[in-house]
Amino acid sequence: MGRRVRVLAGLWALAEVVVFVLVASWIGVGATVLVALATTVLGWVLMARQLKDLAAPLRSHARGGPLQRGRTIGDGGLVAVGGALMVLPGFLGDVVGLLCLLPPTRPLVRTLVGRGLAARLGLLPAGPVRVRSTRVPGATAAGPRVHVIEGEVAGDVVDAGPRA
């Protein structure tokens, strides 16, 4: 896995350089540097504001209010990653960082990250399940009703353990 991460990081850095050179050839080197500095400042401002907004539910919980732990912690992580990507130089990182920082696009990123983690951990639901039901011979209408469901599982079955 370490090799894969290094290769992806190298490809990301190469793509950032290519985009930087393309933008510099389009608007000039000085303007490109100014835009890169502006996105860094924008990243700091957005990250500070979003972290302040995320602190409100934590303060409310400290006073005895309800808290959606998974969402609040996940959003905090996305804001931190988004802020780091905005602060680092590079336009591709700025785009991904904005997606993580802006509240309207954060649920999309949260869903994509959640699905990626679920796939990586093998927690995705199994494929379609076909079920047909039959009546139990000898069951009477007066007695307790008994249902038997016979089914056939199509595809691989992933046992995620006991459900709570």
N, C-alpha and C positions, 0 to 999 in steps of 0.2 A: 504494500500500500504506500509506503514511503516514496518509492520510485514514481508511482503514479502521481502523487501530490507534487513532487519536484517537476515532473514533465508538464503538468497542468500549470504550475506557477511560472515555468519558463515560457510556455505558450502565451499565457496571459501577459507577461512582461513584454514579449515580442509584439503582441497585438497592441498594447499600449503605446509602444514606440512607433509602430506603423501609423496608428491613428494620430499621434502627436505630430509626426512629420507631415501627414496629409493636411491636418488643420493648419500647420505652420506654412505650408506651401499655398494654402487657400487664402488665409488672412494675414500672413506675415508672422515672423518669429516674435517680434515684440508684443503684438496683440495676443498671440498664443500664450506667451508667458503671463501676460496680464489676466487672461481668462482663467488660466490654471490657478493663479493666486486668488482670483475672485471666487472660484469654486471651493478653494480651501477655506476661505473666510466664511462662505455660505455654509459649508459643512459644519464648522464650529458653531455658528449661530443656530442652525437647525437642530443640531445634536443637543445643545444646551436647552433649547426650548422644548424639544420632545421629551428629554429626560425630566424636565420640570413638570410637564404635563403628566408623565407617568408616575411621578412621585405623589400626585394627589390621591390616587386610590390606595397607595401604601399608607399615607397619613390617615386616611379615612378608616382603614383597617386597624391602625394602631389605636383609634378611638373607639373601636368596637364594631365597625361597619363590616359589610361583606366584602370579600375579595375574590376575584377570579384569578387564582394563583397562576395557572398555566399560561393564560393569555397575558397577564401583566409581566411575568418573568420572560416569556417569549418575546413580547414587544420590547422589553428592555434590552434583550440580547440583539434583536434586529436593529434597534436604534444605535447601540454601541458599534455593531459591525458596519452599519450604514455610515455612521460618523467617521469611523476609521477609513472607510473607502473614500469618503469625500475629502478627508484631510490629506491623504496620500496623493501624490501627483498622478494624473492620468485621467483621461476622459471616459474610458469604459468603466473604471471604478466609480467615477462620479455618477454615471447613469444608474448603476446598480445600487450605489449608496443612496441616491435619491429615492429609488423604489423602496428601500428599507426604511427611510426616514419619514416619508410622507404618509400620514394616516390613511388616506384613501387607497393607497397601493399596498400598504403593509399586510392586509389580509391575504392578498394574492401571493406575496412572498412567503408568508407564514404557511399557506397551504402547500406551496411548492416544496418548501423545506421539510414540512411534515411528511409529505408523500415520499420525498427522497429518503428521509430517515426511516420511514416505515418499510420501504422497499429494501433498504440496506440491512435492516434488522430482521427481515422476513416476517413482518407483521401485516402484510397486505392480505385482505380476505381472499379465500379461494375462489375459483371461477364459478360459473353458474351451477346451481344444484337443481336437478329435476326431481320433483316429488309427485307421487301419485298416492292417493289414499284409498283404502279398501275397508270394508266392514268386516268385523270379526264374526266368523260363523258361530252361531249359538247365542249371540247376544240378543236379549229381548228388549222390547221397548219399555217394559215395566222396571227392569233392573237399571243399575247405573250404566250410563252410556260409556262405552269403551272406544277409543279412537286409536287406530294403528296407522302409522304413516310409514310406508315403505319408500325408500329413496335410493337414488343412484347418484354418486358424486362424480362429476365430470372434471377432469384435471387433477392437479396436485393438491393434496390436502396439507395445510400448514397448521400444526398444533401450536397455538399460542399459549397453552397452559390453561389453568383454571381461570374462569372469569369471576370477577368479584361483583 
